[in-house]
Amino acid sequence: MCRNIRQLHNFEPPATAEEVQAAALQYVRKVAGSTRPSVRNQEAFDRAVTAVAHATQHLLEDLVTTAPPRDREVEAARAKERSARRFAS
């Protein structure tokens, strides 16, 4: 999985449209193999980002869990701690 795509499900507050769009953009970039499409491919690239964002939003709305929602700040602190341990010299 692309490291730049973050988990969006089961957070309080829920993922914003901007977060969903950013994840969709990262996914399409990964699949396409480029961060900037050519002028000729821009329309297809944009359509793909919109479609992936739309599908992602529906998925997040339909997912059900019994786990309590996670706190974004706590999860970010855990990620920083894992990164510090991983890249410690």
C-alpha positions as CSV (number, residue, x, y, z in Angstrom):
1,M,0.0,0.0,0.0
2,C,1.1,3.5,-0.7
3,R,2.5,5.0,2.5
4,N,0.9,8.4,1.7
5,I,-2.6,7.0,1.8
6,R,-3.8,7.1,5.4
7,Q,-6.6,5.1,7.0
8,L,-9.8,7.2,7.0
9,H,-12.3,4.8,8.6
10,N,-13.4,5.0,12.3
11,F,-12.0,8.4,13.3
12,E,-13.7,11.1,15.3
13,P,-14.4,13.5,13.6
14,P,-15.0,11.5,10.4
15,A,-12.8,12.0,7.4
16,T,-13.3,15.2,5.5
17,A,-14.0,15.5,1.8
18,E,-10.5,17.0,1.4
19,E,-8.9,13.9,3.1
20,V,-10.9,11.6,0.9
21,Q,-9.8,13.6,-2.2
22,A,-6.2,13.5,-1.1
23,A,-6.3,9.7,-0.7
24,A,-7.9,9.3,-4.1
25,L,-5.2,11.5,-5.7
26,Q,-2.4,9.5,-4.1
27,Y,-4.1,6.2,-5.2
28,V,-4.4,7.4,-8.8
29,R,-0.9,8.7,-8.8
30,K,0.4,5.3,-7.6
31,V,-1.6,3.4,-10.2
32,A,-0.7,5.7,-13.0
33,G,2.9,5.8,-12.1
34,S,3.2,9.5,-12.2
35,T,2.5,12.5,-10.1
36,R,1.7,14.8,-13.0
37,P,-0.1,13.4,-16.0
38,S,0.6,14.8,-19.4
39,V,-1.8,17.4,-20.8
40,R,-3.2,14.7,-23.0
41,N,-3.9,12.4,-20.0
42,Q,-5.1,15.1,-17.5
43,E,-8.8,14.6,-18.2
44,A,-8.6,10.9,-17.7
45,F,-6.5,11.4,-14.5
46,D,-9.0,13.9,-13.1
47,R,-11.9,11.6,-13.9
48,A,-10.2,8.7,-12.1
49,V,-9.5,10.8,-9.0
50,T,-13.2,11.9,-8.9
51,A,-14.4,8.3,-9.3
52,V,-12.1,6.9,-6.6
53,A,-13.0,9.7,-4.2
54,H,-16.7,9.0,-4.8
55,A,-16.3,5.3,-4.3
56,T,-14.2,5.9,-1.2
57,Q,-16.8,8.3,0.3
58,H,-19.5,5.6,-0.2
59,L,-17.3,3.0,1.3
60,L,-16.6,5.0,4.4
61,E,-20.4,5.8,4.8
62,D,-21.3,2.1,4.5
63,L,-18.6,0.6,6.8
64,V,-19.9,-0.6,10.2
65,T,-17.8,-1.2,13.2
66,T,-18.3,-1.8,16.9
67,A,-14.9,-0.5,17.8
68,P,-14.8,3.0,19.4
69,P,-13.7,5.8,17.1
70,R,-10.0,6.6,17.3
71,D,-8.6,10.0,18.0
72,R,-6.5,11.5,15.2
73,E,-4.0,13.2,17.5
74,V,-3.4,10.0,19.5
75,E,-2.9,8.0,16.2
76,A,-0.5,10.7,14.9
77,A,1.6,10.6,18.1
78,R,1.8,6.8,17.8
79,A,2.9,7.1,14.2
80,K,5.6,9.6,15.1
81,E,6.8,7.3,17.9
82,R,7.0,4.3,15.5
83,S,8.8,6.4,12.9
84,A,11.3,7.6,15.5
85,R,12.0,4.0,16.6
86,R,12.3,2.8,13.0
87,F,14.7,5.5,11.8
88,A,16.7,6.0,15.0
89,S,20.4,6.0,14.2
